[in-house]
């Protein structure tokens, strides 16, 4: 081999110009293929994005009629943690009834009872706040004068699952939330959410209830499940399109990766 066909590499090795040029061509081809792979993958991901806006309530509805819907008061359930503060004309006399508030409130046990200092067991499961006040007045009326109460749910929460942006439990400070507010807390629905079939799971007096809500139907405002209650579980189901799109995307990515790997193997075999 003539000297002019020999090239010295930076590490001192000698190679022919042909091998040097071939190596450079192979590296160049590999870089082009790598960039092409990245471009195709990005294009593939972009094609899977659906920017169709999610519309909730659809069609015409009677605002005058739907505005008369009665809001159901939350009822006390077992495992609830409730705070009860008693006031009266005699602060010293009421102090004994407020001792449990220092430990975080009253926990409703499996029987639906709380143990209140100075009174004993109170069956509170299934009661609203107003009904609990009536019960307290009956039990404390002979000991206190002009008594009144502050009652609140300490652990008022709901749980959002399924096709929402952020799954998980959410604490509700004002003890009132409707289905649309709950979805907003969870970051909204995904593009694959089945808006016509949202399930609400609720436990009342030891019984589990299942309800289906259609977010596109104006009559949703009349549903007793429009306003959620503490410990409600909301499950947003997925459409069939998500499963189909996921399967198609997976198959397309596998086919693409297989083609690129085959091309790289072929090039390596040719230029090695």
Rosetta blueprint (number, residue, H / E / L):
1 X L
2 X L
3 X H
4 X H
5 X H
6 X E
7 X E
8 X E
9 X L
10 X L
11 X L
12 X L
13 X L
14 X E
15 X E
16 X E
17 X H
18 X H
19 X H
20 X H
21 X H
22 X H
23 X H
24 X H
25 X H
26 X H
27 X H
28 X H
29 X H
30 X H
31 X H
32 X H
33 X H
34 X H
35 X H
36 X H
37 X H
38 X H
39 X H
40 X H
41 X H
42 X H
43 X H
44 X H
45 X H
46 X H
47 X H
48 X H
49 X L
50 X L
51 X L
52 X L
53 X L
54 X L
55 X L
56 X L
57 X L
58 X E
59 X L
60 X L
61 X L
62 X L
63 X H
64 X H
65 X H
66 X H
67 X L
68 X L
69 X L
70 X L
71 X L
72 X L
73 X L
74 X L
75 X L
76 X L
77 X L
78 X L
79 X L
80 X L
81 X E
82 X E
83 X E
84 X E
85 X E
86 X E
87 X E
88 X L
89 X L
90 X L
91 X H
92 X H
93 X H
94 X H
95 X H
96 X H
97 X H
98 X H
99 X H
100 X H
101 X H
102 X H
103 X H
104 X L
105 X L
106 X E
107 X E
108 X L
109 X L
110 X L
111 X L
112 X L
113 X E
114 X E
115 X E
116 X E
117 X L
118 X L
119 X L
120 X E
121 X E
122 X E
123 X E
124 X L
125 X L
126 X L
127 X L
128 X L
129 X H
130 X H
131 X H
132 X H
133 X H
134 X H
135 X H
136 X H
137 X H
138 X H
139 X H
140 X H
141 X L
142 X L
143 X L
144 X L
145 X L
146 X L
147 X L
148 X E
149 X E
150 X E
151 X E
152 X E
153 X E
154 X L
155 X L
156 X L
157 X E
158 X E
159 X E
160 X E
161 X E
162 X E
163 X L
164 X E
165 X L
166 X L
167 X L
168 X E
169 X E
170 X E
171 X E
172 X L
173 X L
174 X L
175 X L
176 X L
177 X E
178 X E
179 X H
180 X H
181 X H
182 X H
183 X H
184 X H
185 X H
186 X L
187 X L
188 X L
189 X E
190 X L
191 X L
192 X L
193 X E
194 X E
195 X E
196 X E
197 X E
198 X E
199 X E
200 X E
201 X E
202 X E
203 X E
204 X E
205 X L
206 X L
207 X E
208 X E
209 X E
210 X E
211 X E
212 X E
213 X E
214 X L
215 X L
216 X L
217 X E
218 X H
219 X H
220 X H
221 X H
222 X H
223 X L
224 X L
225 X L
226 X L
227 X E
228 X E
229 X L
230 X L
231 X L
232 X L
233 X E
234 X E
235 X E
236 X E
237 X E
238 X E
239 X L
240 X H
241 X H
242 X H
243 X H
244 X H
245 X H
246 X H
247 X H
248 X H
249 X H
250 X H
251 X H
252 X H
253 X H
254 X H
255 X H
256 X H
257 X H
258 X H
259 X H
260 X H
261 X H
262 X H
263 X H
264 X H
265 X H
266 X H
267 X H
268 X H
269 X H
270 X H
271 X H
272 X L
